Amino acid sequence: MRERIARHRADRPAGWITIEEPLALTAILTRPEAAGHCVVVDCLTLWLSNLFEHRRDIGRETEQFVAAFSDRVPPTILVSNEIGLGLVPETALGRDFRDAQGRLNQRIAAAADRVEFVAAGLPLVLKGG
């Protein structure tokens, strides 16, 4: 994992600023220093997992994040995993997480101007042109 993170950092342009925030993602979008700048969030699935681990109110956190995302004017690129295409999780926690991820993805897609699904490195535009 360390090698993967190092490779991702090395691939980024020199002017990019990296902020690693496991829980307060909404606050990152609303920071004054984020105003006027493109923000890339990678990834919403990991953020949701952290929220579950810390027993946060997923519905409230999702609503706050979607509102902050919707209010942003600069480009905001969100990366999320589609986990609903596989098998039904065996555990109740797994099913709860899968359902919460699906709801989060739906809410973000509804608020976004453009949505792309990427499989095998090929983008499929689902919304926006």
N, C-alpha and C positions, 0 to 999 in steps of 0.2 A: 504494500500500500504506500509506503514511504517513497518508493521509486516512482510509482504512478503519480503521486502528488508532485514530486520534483519535476517530472516530465511535463505535467500540466503547467506548472509555474514557468518552466523554461520556454514553453511554447507561446506564452502571453507576450504581448507588446510591452516594452520597457516602461511605458507611461501608465500602465494599469496598476491600480491599487487593489490589493487583496484583503478582504475582511472575512475572517472565519467566525461566523456567529451561529451557534447551535440552536438558540431559542428565540431571541429577540429580532427576528428577521424583519418584522414590520417596522421596527424602529430604524433599521438601516435604510429602508426606502424613504423615510421621512426626515433623515438627517439633513441639516442645512448644506453640508458639503456634497451631498448626493444631488442637490438641485442643479439642473443644467447639465448633468452628466449621465451617460448611458450606464445602466446597472445590469450586470449579468448575475443571476441567481442560479447556482448549480449545487444542490438541486432541492426541489420542493419535497421529494420523497424522503430524503435524509432529514430535512427539517420536520416533517410530519412524524417520522420515527422518533426523533428527539422529543417532540411534544408528547407522544404516547409514553415514552420512557419516564418522563417527568410528570406524568398524569395531569397534563394541562387540559383546559377546556377546548377541545378541538374545534367545535362549532364557533365559539367566540374568537379563537385565534384565526380561524379561516376567514370569518367575516371582517375582522380588522385588517388582515393582510389584503384581501380582495379590495377593500375600500382604499387602502393606501396605494395599491397597484393602479386602481382605476383613476385616482387623483393625479398620478404622475404624468408629466408632459414629456420629459426626455424619454428616449427609447429604453425599454426595460425588457430584457430577455430572460425568460424563465424556462428552466430545464426541469422536466418531471418525467417520471417513469410511468408507463402504462402497465399496470400489474393485473388488470382484470381480464386479460386475454388467455390466461393459463388455467390451471386446475383450481377448483374451489379449495381454499386453505382448510386443513384438517382441524385446526383449533379455532375456538371462538375469537381469541385475540387476533389471529391471522385474518379471519373473516371481517372483523371490525376494522382492522387496518386497511384491508383491500377496499372495503366500502368507503371509508373515510378518504382514501386516496382517489377513488373515483369521483366522489363529491367535490373534493378540492380541484381536481382536473376540470370537472364540468364548470365550476364557478369561475376558474381562471379563464377557460376557453370562452365563456360567455362575455367576460369583461375585456378580453384581448381583441385587438384589431386584426391580428394574424395568428393562425395556429398551424403548425406543421407537425406531422407525425413522421418520425424518421425510423426506418427499418433497413438494416443492412447498408447503412450509410446513404440511403436514398430518401430524400424528403418528399412527402406527399402533403400538399397544401389542403388543409381541411377548411380553412376560413381565411378570407382576405386574399388579395391577388397581387 
